[in-house]
């Protein structure tokens, strides 16, 4: 029996699914983060671990082809380095944004906003996908969980210095993390997922500083959506851990529709195409 592997790997975790030629999923697996730009060795290990879990649940077998949607695949050289470590004869490696679009829209046209630990936006027209963003927290990832968490900590230090008003939530964060010096120390060791852990608290808060950060994030999402729609009446699909948050905030501004499938479904589509 031919088996096909789909991998959806992001900054928070890695999911795998093994399916037969008809598309029926026979096994699933999961492992840790799989950003092949920031941690290539760790990502490769987690990809293999997730695959092995999915294969074990499927009862074993050989992988005919694999489709991998991975964070960091748009970094120069990252995909080539990963391919050298993979045991697949046929494999397609793309960014996790591409597999998210394929899974969410199928063959249809539309815009996808994937907002989790990081953020990325893409549009599909007649099967062709254009991606923007997704370049990591240092250079972007606007409106992502990591961006939101970092923005709140930056706001807390500005309030400590007296540039802005110290709000209750900002004061709580500074105290919890160990004062201003603790916030700085946290920033030096924190990975994007550590910043993103603060995002749900910010998104649910009516604190003035939190509301200001979320308003800026919403404006960034709207700007990306308008750019990709280009004046066309394309639907907008929200994905990721913060997807429902922004879908609710955007209701009435754009035609929002539910995803047809997941990024893992999109990865399995790529695997079947690779075969």
C-alpha positions as a printed NumPy array, in Angstrom:
array([[  0.   ,   0.   ,   0.   ],
       [  1.293,   3.449,  -0.913],
       [  1.479,   5.774,   2.07 ],
       [  1.671,   9.528,   1.933],
       [  3.065,  11.753,   4.683],
       [  1.929,  15.247,   5.481],
       [  3.808,  17.45 ,   7.952],
       [  2.624,  20.75 ,   9.388],
       [  5.522,  22.247,  11.332],
       [  5.509,  25.605,  13.047],
       [  7.161,  27.499,  15.862],
       [  5.065,  25.817,  18.532],
       [  4.771,  22.219,  17.364],
       [  4.871,  19.692,  14.554],
       [  1.961,  17.525,  13.412],
       [  2.12 ,  14.575,  11.049],
       [ -0.454,  12.464,   9.244],
       [ -0.083,   9.336,   7.136],
       [ -2.758,   8.684,   4.515],
       [ -3.447,   6.17 ,   1.776],
       [ -3.849,   6.997,  -1.922],
       [ -7.546,   7.738,  -1.419],
       [ -6.704,  10.388,   1.169],
       [ -7.943,   8.477,   4.212],
       [ -5.784,   9.287,   7.238],
       [ -4.457,   6.115,   8.853],
       [ -2.257,   7.571,  11.576],
       [ -1.281,  10.808,  13.268],
       [  1.749,  11.944,  15.231],
       [  3.02 ,  15.049,  16.978],
       [  6.291,  16.467,  18.265],
       [  7.924,  19.753,  19.214],
       [  8.639,  22.911,  17.174],
       [  9.783,  22.616,  13.559],
       [ 11.173,  25.954,  12.44 ],
       [ 13.913,  24.892,  10.043],
       [ 15.53 ,  28.326,   9.961],
       [ 15.906,  29.058,  13.681],
       [ 16.574,  25.474,  14.839],
       [ 17.312,  23.184,  11.88 ],
       [ 18.586,  20.242,  13.929],
       [ 15.716,  20.36 ,  16.386],
       [ 13.197,  20.764,  13.588],
       [ 14.563,  17.749,  11.712],
       [ 14.408,  15.623,  14.853],
       [ 10.827,  16.671,  15.549],
       [  9.76 ,  16.009,  11.953],
       [ 11.117,  12.464,  12.168],
       [  9.556,  11.933,  15.61 ],
       [  6.14 ,  13.089,  14.406],
       [  6.433,  10.89 ,  11.297],
       [  7.363,   7.854,  13.382],
       [  4.368,   8.419,  15.645],
       [  2.029,   8.64 ,  12.667],
       [  3.54 ,   5.546,  11.031],
       [  3.253,   3.566,  14.259],
       [ -0.429,   4.444,  14.553],
       [ -0.924,   3.485,  10.898],
       [  0.623,   0.082,  11.523],
       [  3.889,   0.761,   9.72 ],
       [  4.747,   0.873,   6.043],
       [  6.835,   2.816,   3.55 ],
       [  6.339,   6.467,   2.672],
       [  5.885,   6.91 ,  -1.087],
       [  5.989,  10.71 ,  -0.946],
       [  5.928,  13.488,   1.617],
       [  4.599,  17.022,   1.678],
       [  6.087,  19.309,   4.317],
       [  4.822,  22.743,   5.241],
       [  7.399,  24.232,   7.604],
       [  8.126,  27.487,   9.341],
       [ 11.423,  28.921,   8.127],
       [ 11.293,  27.258,   4.702],
       [ 11.592,  30.7  ,   3.103],
       [ 15.031,  31.288,   4.662],
       [ 17.89 ,  30.89 ,   2.19 ],
       [ 19.451,  27.434,   2.369],
       [ 17.083,  26.087,   5.029],
       [ 15.171,  23.741,   2.728],
       [ 18.316,  22.33 ,   1.142],
       [ 19.863,  21.583,   4.537],
       [ 16.71 ,  19.818,   5.67 ],
       [ 16.384,  17.673,   2.534],
       [ 19.804,  16.16 ,   3.211],
       [ 18.535,  14.765,   6.528],
       [ 15.221,  13.325,   5.309],
       [ 14.687,   9.674,   4.326],
       [ 12.096,  10.354,   1.608],
       [ 12.61 ,   9.608,  -2.083],
       [  9.972,  12.143,  -3.097],
       [  9.387,  15.206,  -0.961],
       [  8.003,  18.697,  -1.431],
       [  9.05 ,  21.295,   1.137],
       [  7.248,  24.639,   1.275],
       [  6.449,  27.183,   3.951],
       [  3.668,  26.356,   6.369],
       [  1.766,  29.251,   4.815],
       [  1.507,  27.433,   1.481],
       [  0.115,  24.249,   3.022],
       [ -2.24 ,  26.345,   5.141],
       [ -3.598,  28.019,   2.007],
       [ -3.993,  24.729,   0.143],
       [ -5.809,  23.183,   3.068],
       [ -8.002,  26.193,   3.798],
       [ -9.058,  27.049,   0.244],
       [ -8.692,  23.825,  -1.721],
       [ -8.773,  24.923,  -5.349],
       [-10.699,  28.116,  -4.606],
       [ -9.573,  31.74 ,  -4.565],
       [ -9.169,  33.67 ,  -1.344],
       [ -6.892,  35.212,   1.244],
       [ -5.553,  33.351,   4.259],
       [ -4.307,  35.004,   7.447],
       [ -2.458,  32.531,   9.66 ],
       [ -1.937,  34.01 ,  13.102],
       [ -0.28 ,  31.891,  15.755],
       [  3.145,  32.152,  17.357],
       [  4.164,  33.856,  14.117],
       [  2.093,  35.334,  11.322],
       [  1.905,  34.976,   7.583],
       [ -0.566,  36.02 ,   4.893],
       [ -1.221,  34.603,   1.442],
       [ -3.595,  34.822,  -1.48 ],
       [ -4.562,  32.102,  -3.936],
       [ -5.811,  32.946,  -7.401],
       [ -6.389,  30.186,  -9.972],
       [ -4.17 ,  27.831,  -7.988],
       [ -1.255,  30.273,  -7.771],
       [ -0.223,  31.304,  -4.262],
       [  1.467,  34.539,  -3.258],
       [  2.779,  34.797,   0.297],
       [  3.735,  37.902,   2.263],
       [  5.126,  38.211,   5.764],
       [  6.22 ,  35.151,   7.679],
       [  9.744,  36.489,   8.137],
       [ 10.091,  35.973,  11.858],
       [  9.765,  38.13 ,  14.956],
       [ 12.999,  40.044,  14.425],
       [ 11.861,  41.446,  11.076],
       [  8.087,  41.093,  11.184],
       [  5.426,  38.596,  12.26 ],
       [  3.032,  41.482,  12.816],
       [ -0.142,  40.643,  14.787],
       [  1.256,  37.262,  15.813],
       [  1.213,  35.969,  19.351],
       [  4.942,  36.638,  19.66 ],
       [  4.545,  40.167,  18.286],
       [  1.688,  40.895,  20.714],
       [  3.624,  39.597,  23.721],
       [  6.753,  41.519,  22.788],
       [  4.754,  44.701,  22.151],
       [  3.211,  44.498,  25.617],
       [  6.578,  44.052,  27.3  ],
       [  8.023,  46.945,  25.316],
       [  5.033,  49.053,  26.399],
       [  5.618,  48.054,  30.01 ],
       [  9.177,  49.375,  29.939],
       [  8.089,  52.62 ,  28.297],
       [  5.59 ,  53.022,  31.118],
       [  8.307,  52.323,  33.693],
       [ 10.393,  55.095,  32.126],
       [  7.45 ,  57.501,  32.232],
       [  6.817,  57.881,  28.511],
       [  3.29 ,  56.483,  28.86 ],
       [  0.789,  55.781,  31.626],
       [  1.388,  52.633,  33.67 ],
       [ -1.786,  50.561,  33.283],
       [ -2.851,  47.717,  35.612],
       [ -1.871,  44.961,  33.164],
       [  1.497,  46.522,  32.406],
       [  2.207,  46.788,  36.125],
       [  1.216,  43.149,  36.632],
       [  3.532,  41.97 ,  33.887],
       [  6.488,  43.942,  35.211],
       [  5.961,  42.598,  38.717],
       [  5.431,  38.993,  37.608],
       [  8.564,  38.912,  35.467],
       [ 10.774,  40.408,  38.185],
       [ 10.76 ,  44.15 ,  37.66 ],
       [ 12.211,  46.117,  34.74 ],
       [ 15.523,  44.259,  34.866],
       [ 13.629,  40.971,  34.884],
       [ 11.73 ,  42.015,  31.753],
       [ 15.029,  42.788,  30.008],
       [ 16.526,  39.47 ,  31.124],
       [ 13.419,  37.636,  29.884],
       [ 13.673,  39.333,  26.484],
       [ 17.263,  38.164,  26.06 ],
       [ 16.462,  34.487,  26.574],
       [ 12.889,  34.334,  25.273],
       [ 11.988,  32.5  ,  22.095],
       [  8.96 ,  33.572,  20.026],
       [  6.799,  30.98 ,  21.792],
       [  7.687,  32.545,  25.153],
       [  6.48 ,  35.962,  24.021],
       [  3.409,  34.357,  22.44 ],
       [  2.404,  32.821,  25.778],
       [  1.344,  36.319,  26.854],
       [ -0.914,  36.902,  23.833],
       [ -4.167,  35.237,  25.015],
       [ -4.101,  37.348,  28.156],
       [ -3.592,  40.507,  26.114],
       [ -6.267,  39.629,  23.555],
       [ -8.883,  39.051,  26.257],
       [ -8.042,  42.141,  28.302],
       [ -9.83 ,  45.489,  28.444],
       [ -6.681,  47.123,  29.785],
       [ -5.95 ,  50.319,  27.795],
       [ -2.424,  49.199,  26.873],
       [ -3.667,  45.791,  25.739],
       [ -6.408,  47.397,  23.674],
       [ -3.86 ,  49.675,  22.   ],
       [ -1.617,  46.736,  21.096],
       [ -4.561,  44.772,  19.704],
       [ -5.757,  47.775,  17.692],
       [ -2.315,  48.038,  16.083],
       [ -2.333,  44.297,  15.39 ],
       [ -5.787,  44.531,  13.818],
       [ -4.631,  47.403,  11.59 ],
       [ -1.679,  45.309,  10.408],
       [ -3.952,  42.372,   9.554],
       [ -6.345,  44.64 ,   7.657],
       [ -3.464,  46.199,   5.713],
       [ -2.179,  42.774,   4.65 ],
       [ -5.668,  41.611,   3.675],
       [ -6.313,  44.707,   1.561],
       [ -2.953,  44.371,  -0.179],
       [ -3.559,  40.742,  -1.135],
       [ -7.192,  41.228,  -2.161],
       [ -6.134,  44.   ,  -4.503],
       [ -9.664,  45.324,  -4.832],
       [-11.17 ,  41.904,  -5.598],
       [-14.038,  40.544,  -3.52 ],
       [-12.062,  37.607,  -2.15 ],
       [-13.041,  35.84 ,   1.07 ],
       [-10.74 ,  35.951,   4.079],
       [ -9.939,  32.809,   6.064],
       [ -8.346,  33.04 ,   9.514],
       [ -6.153,  30.259,  10.861],
       [ -3.972,  29.654,  13.914],
       [ -4.394,  30.087,  17.628],
       [ -5.34 ,  33.764,  17.25 ],
       [ -7.445,  33.204,  14.141],
       [-10.774,  33.295,  15.96 ],
       [ -9.746,  36.46 ,  17.798],
       [ -9.088,  38.374,  14.597],
       [-12.006,  36.812,  12.718],
       [-14.318,  38.296,  15.338],
       [-12.587,  41.667,  15.194],
       [-12.797,  41.738,  11.379],
       [-16.445,  40.691,  11.151],
       [-18.254,  43.131,   8.862],
       [-15.066,  44.553,   7.352],
       [-14.285,  41.567,   5.121],
       [-16.221,  38.499,   3.915],
       [-14.887,  35.934,   6.393],
       [-15.34 ,  32.225,   5.73 ],
       [-14.368,  29.042,   7.52 ],
       [-11.429,  26.967,   6.331],
       [-12.241,  23.945,   4.197],
       [ -9.405,  21.999,   5.805],
       [ -6.187,  22.302,   7.76 ],
       [ -2.554,  22.886,   6.868],
       [ -2.06 ,  19.175,   7.415],
       [ -4.669,  18.498,   4.714],
       [ -2.724,  20.85 ,   2.457],
       [  0.521,  18.997,   3.198],
       [ -1.099,  15.683,   2.271],
       [ -2.312,  17.247,  -0.998],
       [  1.294,  18.178,  -1.791],
       [  2.468,  14.671,  -0.931],
       [  0.023,  13.088,  -3.373],
       [  1.061,  15.588,  -6.047],
       [  4.738,  14.761,  -5.424],
       [  4.048,  11.103,  -6.158]])
